[in-house]
Amino acid sequence: MNKDIDRKGDLKPLALFLSGGALFSMHFGASSMVWPMSWGKESGTSLMPAFCGVFITALLLVVFGYIALARSGRTYTVLAEKLGGKRFGLYFACLTILVNGPFYVIPRMSAAAWDSVVQAFGLGAAGRLPLIVFTLIFYAISYALLVSPGKVMDRISSVLFPLLISIVAAVIIKGLARPLGEIGPKTYESSAPAYGFTAGYATGEVLCAMIFGAVILNSLREKGIEDGRLTGNMVRVGFAGVGLLTLTHFCHMVIGAHAASVFPALNYTALYTAVATALFGRTGGLFFCAALYVAALTTSIGMTSGCAEFFAEASCGRFSYRQWALAITLLSVLFGSLGLAGILSWLGPILDGVYPPVIIMVLYYSLVRDTDDPALRAGGRAAFYTAFAFGMADMIWKYLLKFGALPGLCRAYEKLWLAPLSLAWIPCCAAVFVLAFIAVRRKKRPAP
């Protein structure tokens, strides 16, 4: 008898918790662990409205992503091709997988882990060679743990997840029990919900969900879940993992809000290291390094496995899963050697650019009941294209601001409604969806 499955063919509570914990670990990663504390620090007394914005883009939409995959029974690539068209959909899927894989998110894992080591041990003048050596060791361990895709989730849940959750729980419990300081006002001019909404982009969680879906399905099949029960169990695992993620995000934001008066000049890795040190003494830095390393490693494993699955399928078996996993790992070593500051500075706007169309796709497949209805699909495709266009425009705008180029064009773009908040795509997508839907419905209406 299978110890992980009940009589109905569903995961038992313990197996569900461990699978949800593994999913939480992969999503938690280096960025989701470090950034919420800085969001809380910057939001101060506006923490709750900011968290509402973060909840939408970094948490709720992740659940919608798993619902979309489960309802459709298709892969991320197929969903992109059905909504965006065969050629453009495949192009967009490849672009997002590259951004969310070896060109940005995966290298960010080792870079963030290295930054925690530098902050905790005061290695500011260590040079680039130690970073390269650390990166090589990090991805060698990652590759060793992911060469068998069906067992990735089990390895994470049985070995890495208990260590991660224990360290994070210690920081959260003591940080909430003994606040470090007083909460001050928010430090940004924009509204707190808008700040949280766009800040949630940085985690890349929705993109991660579309990739992790294949890893979850492999794990569920490995446990013996039959095809007829896969959808329900996938959604349950998604709710369990995101539930844990919601709790840790909120707690870290509260701790960060109290740390603002104590560490006003620190953010991200430096802030978390300082908070851990303040809570636990010098060993706090070591706790942080260990927790961040585990979080980064679990995300690297999950992302590399999902990306390798994608490219193995896209290449029609021309290259195997292991070959793609090795190639992605080598690219991650290359870009990870740039360091966290370089990765975030040069490639961050690209993630912001591809996020809006992914949100449209997730909402369409999770909320629309009949996704094959011609009018609804026309509206969804129009919104998808519009979101992509605005995402690319927003990306270009941010790079122009970075280099101080074409200030007149930047000012013109900023005159669009919600453009300074990077949210101009929302009303425009809603408008084109309605217009395209009405146009197709009128065309199909029989003549009197």
Secondary structure, 3 states (H helix, E strand, C coil): CCCCECCCCCECHHHHHHHHHHHHHHHHHHHHHHHHHHHHHHHHHHHHHHHHHHHHHHHHHHHHHHHHHHHHCCCHHHHHHHHHCHHHHHHHHHHHHHHCCCCCHHHHHHHHHHHHHHHHHCCCCCCHHHHHHHHHHHHHHHHHHHCCHHHHHHHHHHHHHHHHHHHHHHHHHHHHHCCCCCCCCCCCCCCHHHHHHHHHHHHCHHHHHHHHHHHHHHHHHHCCCCHHHHHHHHHHHHHHHHHHHHHHHHHHHHHHHHHCCCCCCCCHHHHHHHHHHHHHCCHHHHHHHHHHHHHHHHHHHHHHHHHHHHHHHHCCCCCCHHHHHHHHHHHHHHHHCCCHHHHHHHHHHHHHHHHHHHHHHHHHHHHCCCCCCHHHHHHHHHHHHHHHHHHHHHHHHHHHHHHCCCHHHHHHHHCCCCHHHCCCHHHHHHHHHHHHHHHHHHHHCCCC
